[in-house]
Amino acid sequence: MSKLTWLIIFSVMMFLFGCTSGLPTKADPLVDMEISRAIFEMPQDEEQRKELPLGVFTGIEVGDSRLTLEE
């Protein structure tokens, strides 16, 4: 028998006996991965933030990401 015939026979056997047994038929639910909003407390300083003048530091630091590649 030629190598191609053996390859075809081997492929069919793998498909029929090995590859299809024990495979899941339905996806697992992703309920455990959900993040509940009740876990996190929302900030209570929205009114104070609105009273700040424009350009005041709010905690966000902006940098040039190109510099990190050079480091």
PQR file of N, CA, C, O and H, with PARSE charges and radii, in Angstrom:
ATOM      1  N   MET A   1       0.841  -1.188   0.000 -0.4000 1.5000
ATOM      2  CA  MET A   1       0.000   0.000   0.000 -0.0000 2.0000
ATOM      3  C   MET A   1       0.880   1.243   0.000  0.5500 1.7000
ATOM      4  O   MET A   1       1.986   1.255   0.539 -0.5500 1.4000
ATOM      5  N   SER A   2       0.356   2.266  -0.613 -0.4000 1.5000
ATOM      6  CA  SER A   2       1.140   3.498  -0.700 -0.0000 2.0000
ATOM      7  C   SER A   2       1.003   4.313   0.592  0.5500 1.7000
ATOM      8  O   SER A   2       0.123   4.060   1.416 -0.5500 1.4000
ATOM      9  H   SER A   2      -0.543   2.256  -1.051  0.4000 1.0000
ATOM     10  N   LYS A   3       1.883   5.282   0.743 -0.4000 1.5000
ATOM     11  CA  LYS A   3       1.853   6.134   1.930 -0.0000 2.0000
ATOM     12  C   LYS A   3       0.551   6.923   2.015  0.5500 1.7000
ATOM     13  O   LYS A   3       0.042   7.164   3.110 -0.5500 1.4000
ATOM     14  H   LYS A   3       2.597   5.488   0.074  0.4000 1.0000
ATOM     15  N   LEU A   4       0.017   7.320   0.881 -0.4000 1.5000
ATOM     16  CA  LEU A   4      -1.231   8.073   0.870 -0.0000 2.0000
ATOM     17  C   LEU A   4      -2.381   7.225   1.400  0.5500 1.7000
ATOM     18  O   LEU A   4      -3.225   7.726   2.143 -0.5500 1.4000
ATOM     19  H   LEU A   4       0.431   7.124  -0.008  0.4000 1.0000
ATOM     20  N   THR A   5      -2.427   5.954   1.029 -0.4000 1.5000
ATOM     21  CA  THR A   5      -3.477   5.055   1.511 -0.0000 2.0000
ATOM     22  C   THR A   5      -3.388   4.905   3.023  0.5500 1.7000
ATOM     23  O   THR A   5      -4.408   4.968   3.709 -0.5500 1.4000
ATOM     24  H   THR A   5      -1.741   5.547   0.425  0.4000 1.0000
ATOM     25  N   TRP A   6      -2.170   4.706   3.558 -0.4000 1.5000
ATOM     26  CA  TRP A   6      -1.996   4.568   5.006 -0.0000 2.0000
ATOM     27  C   TRP A   6      -2.395   5.867   5.721  0.5500 1.7000
ATOM     28  O   TRP A   6      -2.985   5.826   6.801 -0.5500 1.4000
ATOM     29  H   TRP A   6      -1.341   4.654   3.001  0.4000 1.0000
ATOM     30  N   LEU A   7      -2.078   6.995   5.127 -0.4000 1.5000
ATOM     31  CA  LEU A   7      -2.436   8.274   5.715 -0.0000 2.0000
ATOM     32  C   LEU A   7      -3.945   8.443   5.766  0.5500 1.7000
ATOM     33  O   LEU A   7      -4.479   8.928   6.764 -0.5500 1.4000
ATOM     34  H   LEU A   7      -1.599   7.028   4.250  0.4000 1.0000
ATOM     35  N   ILE A   8      -4.629   8.056   4.723 -0.4000 1.5000
ATOM     36  CA  ILE A   8      -6.085   8.156   4.689 -0.0000 2.0000
ATOM     37  C   ILE A   8      -6.707   7.230   5.722  0.5500 1.7000
ATOM     38  O   ILE A   8      -7.621   7.632   6.443 -0.5500 1.4000
ATOM     39  H   ILE A   8      -4.195   7.663   3.912  0.4000 1.0000
ATOM     40  N   ILE A   9      -6.224   5.998   5.802 -0.4000 1.5000
ATOM     41  CA  ILE A   9      -6.745   5.031   6.778 -0.0000 2.0000
ATOM     42  C   ILE A   9      -6.514   5.545   8.207  0.5500 1.7000
ATOM     43  O   ILE A   9      -7.413   5.485   9.046 -0.5500 1.4000
ATOM     44  H   ILE A   9      -5.482   5.672   5.216  0.4000 1.0000
ATOM     45  N   PHE A  10      -5.310   6.046   8.472 -0.4000 1.5000
ATOM     46  CA  PHE A  10      -4.984   6.568   9.793 -0.0000 2.0000
ATOM     47  C   PHE A  10      -5.879   7.762  10.141  0.5500 1.7000
ATOM     48  O   PHE A  10      -6.365   7.869  11.267 -0.5500 1.4000
ATOM     49  H   PHE A  10      -4.580   6.094   7.790  0.4000 1.0000
ATOM     50  N   SER A  11      -6.094   8.649   9.182 -0.4000 1.5000
ATOM     51  CA  SER A  11      -6.931   9.828   9.419 -0.0000 2.0000
ATOM     52  C   SER A  11      -8.374   9.432   9.725  0.5500 1.7000
ATOM     53  O   SER A  11      -8.995   9.997  10.625 -0.5500 1.4000
ATOM     54  H   SER A  11      -5.700   8.562   8.267  0.4000 1.0000
ATOM     55  N   VAL A  12      -8.902   8.476   8.990 -0.4000 1.5000
ATOM     56  CA  VAL A  12     -10.277   8.013   9.224 -0.0000 2.0000
ATOM     57  C   VAL A  12     -10.387   7.361  10.600  0.5500 1.7000
ATOM     58  O   VAL A  12     -11.366   7.579  11.314 -0.5500 1.4000
ATOM     59  H   VAL A  12      -8.397   8.016   8.259  0.4000 1.0000
ATOM     60  N   MET A  13      -9.392   6.565  10.974 -0.4000 1.5000
ATOM     61  CA  MET A  13      -9.431   5.917  12.294 -0.0000 2.0000
ATOM     62  C   MET A  13      -9.359   6.962  13.410  0.5500 1.7000
ATOM     63  O   MET A  13     -10.063   6.844  14.413 -0.5500 1.4000
ATOM     64  H   MET A  13      -8.596   6.387  10.394  0.4000 1.0000
ATOM     65  N   MET A  14      -8.518   7.978  13.243 -0.4000 1.5000
ATOM     66  CA  MET A  14      -8.423   9.020  14.257 -0.0000 2.0000
ATOM     67  C   MET A  14      -9.738   9.770  14.383  0.5500 1.7000
ATOM     68  O   MET A  14     -10.166  10.114  15.485 -0.5500 1.4000
ATOM     69  H   MET A  14      -7.946   8.074  12.428  0.4000 1.0000
ATOM     70  N   PHE A  15     -10.371  10.018  13.254 -0.4000 1.5000
ATOM     71  CA  PHE A  15     -11.642  10.727  13.285 -0.0000 2.0000
ATOM     72  C   PHE A  15     -12.726   9.897  13.952  0.5500 1.7000
ATOM     73  O   PHE A  15     -13.489  10.413  14.769 -0.5500 1.4000
ATOM     74  H   PHE A  15     -10.023   9.738  12.359  0.4000 1.0000
ATOM     75  N   LEU A  16     -12.799   8.618  13.611 -0.4000 1.5000
ATOM     76  CA  LEU A  16     -13.874   7.779  14.129 -0.0000 2.0000
ATOM     77  C   LEU A  16     -13.675   7.386  15.590  0.5500 1.7000
ATOM     78  O   LEU A  16     -14.647   7.328  16.343 -0.5500 1.4000
ATOM     79  H   LEU A  16     -12.180   8.199  12.948  0.4000 1.0000
ATOM     80  N   PHE A  17     -12.453   7.117  16.003 -0.4000 1.5000
ATOM     81  CA  PHE A  17     -12.237   6.550  17.331 -0.0000 2.0000
ATOM     82  C   PHE A  17     -11.640   7.536  18.336  0.5500 1.7000
ATOM     83  O   PHE A  17     -11.976   7.484  19.519 -0.5500 1.4000
ATOM     84  H   PHE A  17     -11.664   7.164  15.391  0.4000 1.0000
ATOM     85  N   GLY A  18     -10.785   8.408  17.896 -0.4000 1.5000
ATOM     86  CA  GLY A  18     -10.068   9.228  18.858 -0.0000 2.0000
ATOM     87  C   GLY A  18     -10.569  10.641  18.997  0.5500 1.7000
ATOM     88  O   GLY A  18     -10.711  11.143  20.112 -0.5500 1.4000
ATOM     89  H   GLY A  18     -10.512   8.450  16.935  0.4000 1.0000
ATOM     90  N   CYS A  19     -10.832  11.272  17.915 -0.4000 1.5000
ATOM     91  CA  CYS A  19     -11.096  12.707  17.960 -0.0000 2.0000
ATOM     92  C   CYS A  19     -12.510  13.050  18.396  0.5500 1.7000
ATOM     93  O   CYS A  19     -12.725  14.135  18.937 -0.5500 1.4000
ATOM     94  H   CYS A  19     -10.716  10.863  17.010  0.4000 1.0000
ATOM     95  N   THR A  20     -13.469  12.186  18.188 -0.4000 1.5000
ATOM     96  CA  THR A  20     -14.852  12.539  18.478 -0.0000 2.0000
ATOM     97  C   THR A  20     -15.307  12.083  19.850  0.5500 1.7000
ATOM     98  O   THR A  20     -16.378  12.493  20.297 -0.5500 1.4000
ATOM     99  H   THR A  20     -13.295  11.304  17.748  0.4000 1.0000
ATOM    100  N   SER A  21     -14.540  11.256  20.531 -0.4000 1.5000
ATOM    101  CA  SER A  21     -15.002  10.772  21.828 -0.0000 2.0000
ATOM    102  C   SER A  21     -14.649  11.759  22.929  0.5500 1.7000
ATOM    103  O   SER A  21     -13.516  12.234  23.005 -0.5500 1.4000
ATOM    104  H   SER A  21     -13.670  10.924  20.167  0.4000 1.0000
ATOM    105  N   GLY A  22     -15.607  12.064  23.771 -0.4000 1.5000
ATOM    106  CA  GLY A  22     -15.370  12.902  24.922 -0.0000 2.0000
ATOM    107  C   GLY A  22     -15.349  14.394  24.658  0.5500 1.7000
ATOM    108  O   GLY A  22     -15.011  15.162  25.559 -0.5500 1.4000
ATOM    109  H   GLY A  22     -16.528  11.678  23.709  0.4000 1.0000
ATOM    110  N   LEU A  23     -15.692  14.829  23.475 -0.4000 1.5000
ATOM    111  CA  LEU A  23     -15.718  16.253  23.200 -0.0000 2.0000
ATOM    112  C   LEU A  23     -16.988  16.865  23.792  0.5500 1.7000
ATOM    113  O   LEU A  23     -18.046  16.238  23.748 -0.5500 1.4000
ATOM    114  H   LEU A  23     -15.967  14.206  22.743  0.4000 1.0000
ATOM    115  N   PRO A  24     -16.901  18.066  24.339 -0.5600 1.5000
ATOM    116  CA  PRO A  24     -18.108  18.692  24.890  0.2800 2.0000
ATOM    117  C   PRO A  24     -19.099  19.024  23.785  0.5500 1.7000
ATOM    118  O   PRO A  24     -18.714  19.395  22.675 -0.5500 1.4000
ATOM    119  N   THR A  25     -20.356  18.888  24.099 -0.4000 1.5000
ATOM    120  CA  THR A  25     -21.393  19.175  23.109 -0.0000 2.0000
ATOM    121  C   THR A  25     -22.018  20.540  23.314  0.5500 1.7000
ATOM    122  O   THR A  25     -22.700  21.048  22.424 -0.5500 1.4000
ATOM    123  H   THR A  25     -20.668  18.588  25.000  0.4000 1.0000
ATOM    124  N   LYS A  26     -21.791  21.154  24.497 -0.4000 1.5000
ATOM    125  CA  LYS A  26     -22.341  22.484  24.736 -0.0000 2.0000
ATOM    126  C   LYS A  26     -21.381  23.276  25.607  0.5500 1.7000
ATOM    127  O   LYS A  26     -20.688  22.707  26.451 -0.5500 1.4000
ATOM    128  H   LYS A  26     -21.237  20.741  25.220  0.4000 1.0000
ATOM    129  N   ALA A  27     -21.338  24.567  25.409 -0.4000 1.5000
ATOM    130  CA  ALA A  27     -20.403  25.429  26.124 -0.0000 2.0000
ATOM    131  C   ALA A  27     -20.814  25.593  27.585  0.5500 1.7000
ATOM    132  O   ALA A  27     -21.999  25.560  27.919 -0.5500 1.4000
ATOM    133  H   ALA A  27     -21.901  25.029  24.724  0.4000 1.0000
ATOM    134  N   ASP A  28     -19.821  25.768  28.442 -0.4000 1.5000
ATOM    135  CA  ASP A  28     -20.090  26.024  29.845 -0.0000 2.0000
ATOM    136  C   ASP A  28     -20.658  27.422  30.018  0.5500 1.7000
ATOM    137  O   ASP A  28     -20.292  28.335  29.277 -0.5500 1.4000
ATOM    138  H   ASP A  28     -18.858  25.795  28.170  0.4000 1.0000
ATOM    139  N   PRO A  29     -21.547  27.600  30.982 -0.5600 1.5000
ATOM    140  CA  PRO A  29     -22.073  28.943  31.222  0.2800 2.0000
ATOM    141  C   PRO A  29     -20.994  29.854  31.805  0.5500 1.7000
ATOM    142  O   PRO A  29     -20.117  29.402  32.541 -0.5500 1.4000
ATOM    143  N   LEU A  30     -21.068  31.115  31.474 -0.4000 1.5000
ATOM    144  CA  LEU A  30     -20.072  32.074  31.928 -0.0000 2.0000
ATOM    145  C   LEU A  30     -20.582  32.909  33.107  0.5500 1.7000
ATOM    146  O   LEU A  30     -20.149  34.045  33.297 -0.5500 1.4000
ATOM    147  H   LEU A  30     -21.781  31.483  30.876  0.4000 1.0000
ATOM    148  N   VAL A  31     -21.490  32.350  33.887 -0.4000 1.5000
ATOM    149  CA  VAL A  31     -22.082  33.082  34.998 -0.0000 2.0000
ATOM    150  C   VAL A  31     -21.023  33.451  36.030  0.5500 1.7000
ATOM    151  O   VAL A  31     -21.084  34.535  36.609 -0.5500 1.4000
ATOM    152  H   VAL A  31     -21.842  31.427  33.732  0.4000 1.0000
ATOM    153  N   ASP A  32     -20.059  32.575  36.270 -0.4000 1.5000
ATOM    154  CA  ASP A  32     -19.035  32.847  37.271 -0.0000 2.0000
ATOM    155  C   ASP A  32     -18.141  34.012  36.874  0.5500 1.7000
ATOM    156  O   ASP A  32     -17.485  34.599  37.734 -0.5500 1.4000
ATOM    157  H   ASP A  32     -20.009  31.694  35.799  0.4000 1.0000
ATOM    158  N   MET A  33     -18.101  34.354  35.609 -0.4000 1.5000
ATOM    159  CA  MET A  33     -17.221  35.415  35.152 -0.0000 2.0000
ATOM    160  C   MET A  33     -17.882  36.790  35.209  0.5500 1.7000
ATOM    161  O   MET A  33     -17.210  37.798  34.994 -0.5500 1.4000
ATOM    162  H   MET A  33     -18.634  33.876  34.911  0.4000 1.0000
ATOM    163  N   GLU A  34     -19.178  36.851  35.491 -0.4000 1.5000
ATOM    164  CA  GLU A  34     -19.862  38.138  35.540 -0.0000 2.0000
ATOM    165  C   GLU A  34     -19.418  38.926  36.756  0.5500 1.7000
ATOM    166  O   GLU A  34     -19.193  38.358  37.825 -0.5500 1.4000
ATOM    167  H   GLU A  34     -19.724  36.032  35.666  0.4000 1.0000
ATOM    168  N   ILE A  35     -19.293  40.227  36.595 -0.4000 1.5000
ATOM    169  CA  ILE A  35     -18.908  41.105  37.687 -0.0000 2.0000
ATOM    170  C   ILE A  35     -20.150  41.860  38.148  0.5500 1.7000
ATOM    171  O   ILE A  35     -20.776  42.582  37.371 -0.5500 1.4000
ATOM    172  H   ILE A  35     -19.476  40.688  35.727  0.4000 1.0000
ATOM    173  N   SER A  36     -20.489  41.689  39.392 -0.4000 1.5000
ATOM    174  CA  SER A  36     -21.667  42.343  39.933 -0.0000 2.0000
ATOM    175  C   SER A  36     -21.329  43.779  40.317  0.5500 1.7000
ATOM    176  O   SER A  36     -20.276  44.033  40.902 -0.5500 1.4000
ATOM    177  H   SER A  36     -19.981  41.104  40.023  0.4000 1.0000
ATOM    178  N   ARG A  37     -22.207  44.712  39.994 -0.4000 1.5000
ATOM    179  CA  ARG A  37     -21.992  46.105  40.372 -0.0000 2.0000
ATOM    180  C   ARG A  37     -22.151  46.301  41.873  0.5500 1.7000
ATOM    181  O   ARG A  37     -21.661  47.285  42.425 -0.5500 1.4000
ATOM    182  H   ARG A  37     -23.062  44.505  39.519  0.4000 1.0000
ATOM    183  N   ALA A  38     -22.832  45.373  42.535 -0.4000 1.5000
ATOM    184  CA  ALA A  38     -23.025  45.497  43.980 -0.0000 2.0000
ATOM    185  C   ALA A  38     -21.706  45.323  44.730  0.5500 1.7000
ATOM    186  O   ALA A  38     -21.582  45.786  45.863 -0.5500 1.4000
ATOM    187  H   ALA A  38     -23.230  44.573  42.086  0.4000 1.0000
ATOM    188  N   ILE A  39     -20.727  44.669  44.124 -0.4000 1.5000
ATOM    189  CA  ILE A  39     -19.439  44.445  44.778 -0.0000 2.0000
ATOM    190  C   ILE A  39     -18.657  45.748  44.884  0.5500 1.7000
ATOM    191  O   ILE A  39     -17.965  45.979  45.876 -0.5500 1.4000
ATOM    192  H   ILE A  39     -20.828  44.292  43.203  0.4000 1.0000
ATOM    193  N   PHE A  40     -18.760  46.594  43.875 -0.4000 1.5000
ATOM    194  CA  PHE A  40     -17.973  47.812  43.811 -0.0000 2.0000
ATOM    195  C   PHE A  40     -18.801  49.013  44.244  0.5500 1.7000
ATOM    196  O   PHE A  40     -19.958  49.161  43.850 -0.5500 1.4000
ATOM    197  H   PHE A  40     -19.322  46.407  43.069  0.4000 1.0000
ATOM    198  N   GLU A  41     -18.203  49.856  45.048 -0.4000 1.5000
ATOM    199  CA  GLU A  41     -18.885  51.082  45.451 -0.0000 2.0000
ATOM    200  C   GLU A  41     -18.599  52.177  44.426  0.5500 1.7000
ATOM    201  O   GLU A  41     -17.456  52.373  44.013 -0.5500 1.4000
ATOM    202  H   GLU A  41     -17.263  49.737  45.368  0.4000 1.0000
ATOM    203  N   MET A  42     -19.638  52.876  44.029 -0.4000 1.5000
ATOM    204  CA  MET A  42     -19.474  53.972  43.089 -0.0000 2.0000
ATOM    205  C   MET A  42     -18.968  55.195  43.853  0.5500 1.7000
ATOM    206  O   MET A  42     -19.371  55.412  44.996 -0.5500 1.4000
ATOM    207  H   MET A  42     -20.567  52.716  44.365  0.4000 1.0000
ATOM    208  N   PRO A  43     -18.098  55.993  43.245 -0.5600 1.5000
ATOM    209  CA  PRO A  43     -17.609  57.193  43.909  0.2800 2.0000
ATOM    210  C   PRO A  43     -18.758  58.165  44.212  0.5500 1.7000
ATOM    211  O   PRO A  43     -19.681  58.326  43.414 -0.5500 1.4000
ATOM    212  N   GLN A  44     -18.679  58.794  45.362 -0.4000 1.5000
ATOM    213  CA  GLN A  44     -19.732  59.724  45.779 -0.0000 2.0000
ATOM    214  C   GLN A  44     -19.288  61.177  45.630  0.5500 1.7000
ATOM    215  O   GLN A  44     -19.871  62.052  46.271 -0.5500 1.4000
ATOM    216  H   GLN A  44     -17.929  58.662  46.010  0.4000 1.0000
ATOM    217  N   ASP A  45     -18.289  61.462  44.816 -0.4000 1.5000
ATOM    218  CA  ASP A  45     -17.744  62.806  44.712 -0.0000 2.0000
ATOM    219  C   ASP A  45     -18.051  63.485  43.375  0.5500 1.7000
ATOM    220  O   ASP A  45     -17.335  64.402  42.974 -0.5500 1.4000
ATOM    221  H   ASP A  45     -17.816  60.751  44.295  0.4000 1.0000
ATOM    222  N   GLU A  46     -19.083  63.058  42.697 -0.4000 1.5000
ATOM    223  CA  GLU A  46     -19.404  63.608  41.378 -0.0000 2.0000
ATOM    224  C   GLU A  46     -19.703  65.107  41.448  0.5500 1.7000
ATOM    225  O   GLU A  46     -19.241  65.869  40.599 -0.5500 1.4000
ATOM    226  H   GLU A  46     -19.665  62.313  43.023  0.4000 1.0000
ATOM    227  N   GLU A  47     -20.467  65.533  42.448 -0.4000 1.5000
ATOM    228  CA  GLU A  47     -20.809  66.950  42.573 -0.0000 2.0000
ATOM    229  C   GLU A  47     -19.560  67.781  42.856  0.5500 1.7000
ATOM    230  O   GLU A  47     -19.425  68.887  42.333 -0.5500 1.4000
ATOM    231  H   GLU A  47     -20.842  64.915  43.138  0.4000 1.0000
ATOM    232  N   GLN A  48     -18.654  67.267  43.668 -0.4000 1.5000
ATOM    233  CA  GLN A  48     -17.414  67.990  43.970 -0.0000 2.0000
ATOM    234  C   GLN A  48     -16.535  68.093  42.720  0.5500 1.7000
ATOM    235  O   GLN A  48     -15.893  69.119  42.495 -0.5500 1.4000
ATOM    236  H   GLN A  48     -18.763  66.369  44.092  0.4000 1.0000
ATOM    237  N   ARG A  49     -16.506  67.047  41.920 -0.4000 1.5000
ATOM    238  CA  ARG A  49     -15.712  67.078  40.696 -0.0000 2.0000
ATOM    239  C   ARG A  49     -16.237  68.114  39.719  0.5500 1.7000
ATOM    240  O   ARG A  49     -15.457  68.791  39.051 -0.5500 1.4000
ATOM    241  H   ARG A  49     -17.028  66.213  42.103  0.4000 1.0000
ATOM    242  N   LYS A  50     -17.552  68.241  39.632 -0.4000 1.5000
ATOM    243  CA  LYS A  50     -18.149  69.203  38.701 -0.0000 2.0000
ATOM    244  C   LYS A  50     -17.825  70.638  39.098  0.5500 1.7000
ATOM    245  O   LYS A  50     -17.795  71.526  38.246 -0.5500 1.4000
ATOM    246  H   LYS A  50     -18.186  67.691  40.175  0.4000 1.0000
ATOM    247  N   GLU A  51     -17.584  70.870  40.390 -0.4000 1.5000
ATOM    248  CA  GLU A  51     -17.281  72.220  40.862 -0.0000 2.0000
ATOM    249  C   GLU A  51     -15.830  72.617  40.616  0.5500 1.7000
ATOM    250  O   GLU A  51     -15.502  73.799  40.718 -0.5500 1.4000
ATOM    251  H   GLU A  51     -17.608  70.148  41.082  0.4000 1.0000
ATOM    252  N   LEU A  52     -14.960  71.678  40.296 -0.4000 1.5000
ATOM    253  CA  LEU A  52     -13.555  71.993  40.061 -0.0000 2.0000
ATOM    254  C   LEU A  52     -13.400  72.808  38.780  0.5500 1.7000
ATOM    255  O   LEU A  52     -14.128  72.578  37.815 -0.5500 1.4000
ATOM    256  H   LEU A  52     -15.227  70.718  40.213  0.4000 1.0000
ATOM    257  N   PRO A  53     -12.461  73.760  38.757 -0.5600 1.5000
ATOM    258  CA  PRO A  53     -12.219  74.514  37.513  0.2800 2.0000
ATOM    259  C   PRO A  53     -11.602  73.602  36.451  0.5500 1.7000
ATOM    260  O   PRO A  53     -10.974  72.593  36.774 -0.5500 1.4000
ATOM    261  N   LEU A  54     -11.786  73.966  35.199 -0.4000 1.5000
ATOM    262  CA  LEU A  54     -11.245  73.154  34.106 -0.0000 2.0000
ATOM    263  C   LEU A  54      -9.725  73.095  34.182  0.5500 1.7000
ATOM    264  O   LEU A  54      -9.081  74.095  34.500 -0.5500 1.4000
ATOM    265  H   LEU A  54     -12.296  74.785  34.937  0.4000 1.0000
ATOM    266  N   GLY A  55      -9.157  71.950  33.896 -0.4000 1.5000
ATOM    267  CA  GLY A  55      -7.716  71.781  33.888 -0.0000 2.0000
ATOM    268  C   GLY A  55      -7.128  71.360  35.219  0.5500 1.7000
ATOM    269  O   GLY A  55      -5.909  71.229  35.332 -0.5500 1.4000
ATOM    270  H   GLY A  55      -9.680  71.138  33.638  0.4000 1.0000
ATOM    271  N   VAL A  56      -7.949  71.145  36.225 -0.4000 1.5000
ATOM    272  CA  VAL A  56      -7.454  70.722  37.531 -0.0000 2.0000
ATOM    273  C   VAL A  56      -7.119  69.239  37.479  0.5500 1.7000
ATOM    274  O   VAL A  56      -7.797  68.464  36.804 -0.5500 1.4000
ATOM    275  H   VAL A  56      -8.939  71.252  36.134  0.4000 1.0000
ATOM    276  N   PHE A  57      -6.075  68.852  38.192 -0.4000 1.5000
ATOM    277  CA  PHE A  57      -5.650  67.446  38.221 -0.0000 2.0000
ATOM    278  C   PHE A  57      -6.744  66.581  38.824  0.5500 1.7000
ATOM    279  O   PHE A  57      -7.214  66.847  39.931 -0.5500 1.4000
ATOM    280  H   PHE A  57      -5.525  69.481  38.741  0.4000 1.0000
ATOM    281  N   THR A  58      -7.150  65.550  38.100 -0.4000 1.5000
ATOM    282  CA  THR A  58      -8.215  64.659  38.574 -0.0000 2.0000
ATOM    283  C   THR A  58      -7.724  63.251  38.846  0.5500 1.7000
ATOM    284  O   THR A  58      -8.532  62.364  39.125 -0.5500 1.4000
ATOM    285  H   THR A  58      -6.769  65.334  37.201  0.4000 1.0000
ATOM    286  N   GLY A  59      -6.413  63.020  38.771 -0.4000 1.5000
ATOM    287  CA  GLY A  59      -5.891  61.691  39.050 -0.0000 2.0000
ATOM    288  C   GLY A  59      -5.449  60.941  37.814  0.5500 1.7000
ATOM    289  O   GLY A  59      -4.864  59.864  37.927 -0.5500 1.4000
ATOM    290  H   GLY A  59      -5.757  63.740  38.545  0.4000 1.0000
ATOM    291  N   ILE A  60      -5.712  61.480  36.643 -0.4000 1.5000
ATOM    292  CA  ILE A  60      -5.313  60.808  35.412 -0.0000 2.0000
ATOM    293  C   ILE A  60      -3.952  61.356  34.990  0.5500 1.7000
ATOM    294  O   ILE A  60      -3.792  62.561  34.800 -0.5500 1.4000
ATOM    295  H   ILE A  60      -6.188  62.355  36.551  0.4000 1.0000
ATOM    296  N   GLU A  61      -2.992  60.478  34.846 -0.4000 1.5000
ATOM    297  CA  GLU A  61      -1.666  60.878  34.400 -0.0000 2.0000
ATOM    298  C   GLU A  61      -1.465  60.422  32.966  0.5500 1.7000
ATOM    299  O   GLU A  61      -1.556  59.229  32.676 -0.5500 1.4000
ATOM    300  H   GLU A  61      -3.122  59.498  35.000  0.4000 1.0000
ATOM    301  N   VAL A  62      -1.196  61.341  32.080 -0.4000 1.5000
ATOM    302  CA  VAL A  62      -1.033  61.038  30.661 -0.0000 2.0000
ATOM    303  C   VAL A  62       0.444  61.114  30.325  0.5500 1.7000
ATOM    304  O   VAL A  62       1.130  62.063  30.702 -0.5500 1.4000
ATOM    305  H   VAL A  62      -1.122  62.310  32.315  0.4000 1.0000
ATOM    306  N   GLY A  63       0.923  60.115  29.619 -0.4000 1.5000
ATOM    307  CA  GLY A  63       2.317  60.105  29.202 -0.0000 2.0000
ATOM    308  C   GLY A  63       2.438  59.690  27.758  0.5500 1.7000
ATOM    309  O   GLY A  63       1.458  59.291  27.129 -0.5500 1.4000
ATOM    310  H   GLY A  63       0.366  59.344  29.313  0.4000 1.0000
ATOM    311  N   ASP A  64       3.629  59.783  27.241 -0.4000 1.5000
ATOM    312  CA  ASP A  64       3.897  59.400  25.861 -0.0000 2.0000
ATOM    313  C   ASP A  64       4.275  57.922  25.841  0.5500 1.7000
ATOM    314  O   ASP A  64       5.335  57.546  26.342 -0.5500 1.4000
ATOM    315  H   ASP A  64       4.425  60.107  27.752  0.4000 1.0000
ATOM    316  N   SER A  65       3.429  57.095  25.275 -0.4000 1.5000
ATOM    317  CA  SER A  65       3.667  55.654  25.285 -0.0000 2.0000
ATOM    318  C   SER A  65       4.863  55.251  24.426  0.5500 1.7000
ATOM    319  O   SER A  65       5.392  54.151  24.586 -0.5500 1.4000
ATOM    320  H   SER A  65       2.568  57.400  24.868  0.4000 1.0000
ATOM    321  N   ARG A  66       5.292  56.116  23.528 -0.4000 1.5000
ATOM    322  CA  ARG A  66       6.442  55.790  22.691 -0.0000 2.0000
ATOM    323  C   ARG A  66       7.713  55.713  23.524  0.5500 1.7000
ATOM    324  O   ARG A  66       8.648  55.001  23.158 -0.5500 1.4000
ATOM    325  H   ARG A  66       4.862  57.009  23.398  0.4000 1.0000
ATOM    326  N   LEU A  67       7.762  56.440  24.645 -0.4000 1.5000
ATOM    327  CA  LEU A  67       8.943  56.428  25.488 -0.0000 2.0000
ATOM    328  C   LEU A  67       9.144  55.075  26.170  0.5500 1.7000
ATOM    329  O   LEU A  67      10.281  54.687  26.439 -0.5500 1.4000
ATOM    330  H   LEU A  67       7.003  57.019  24.943  0.4000 1.0000
ATOM    331  N   THR A  68       8.064  54.354  26.451 -0.4000 1.5000
ATOM    332  CA  THR A  68       8.186  53.052  27.102 -0.0000 2.0000
ATOM    333  C   THR A  68       8.849  52.040  26.179  0.5500 1.7000
ATOM    334  O   THR A  68       9.514  51.117  26.650 -0.5500 1.4000
ATOM    335  H   THR A  68       7.140  54.669  26.233  0.4000 1.0000
ATOM    336  N   LEU A  69       8.678  52.200  24.887 -0.4000 1.5000
ATOM    337  CA  LEU A  69       9.340  51.270  23.956 -0.0000 2.0000
ATOM    338  C   LEU A  69      10.847  51.484  23.933  0.5500 1.7000
ATOM    339  O   LEU A  69      11.617  50.540  23.754 -0.5500 1.4000
ATOM    340  H   LEU A  69       8.138  52.949  24.504  0.4000 1.0000
ATOM    341  N   GLU A  70      11.258  52.733  24.117 -0.4000 1.5000
ATOM    342  CA  GLU A  70      12.682  53.031  24.111 -0.0000 2.0000
ATOM    343  C   GLU A  70      13.365  52.563  25.387  0.5500 1.7000
ATOM    344  O   GLU A  70      14.551  52.232  25.371 -0.5500 1.4000
ATOM    345  H   GLU A  70      10.633  53.500  24.263  0.4000 1.0000
ATOM    346  N   GLU A  71      12.627  52.532  26.495 -0.4000 1.5000
ATOM    347  CA  GLU A  71      13.204  52.101  27.766 -0.0000 2.0000
ATOM    348  C   GLU A  71      13.438  50.608  27.732  0.5500 1.7000
ATOM    349  O   GLU A  71      13.922  50.036  28.709 -0.5500 1.4000
ATOM    350  H   GLU A  71      11.663  52.800  26.509  0.4000 1.0000
TER
END
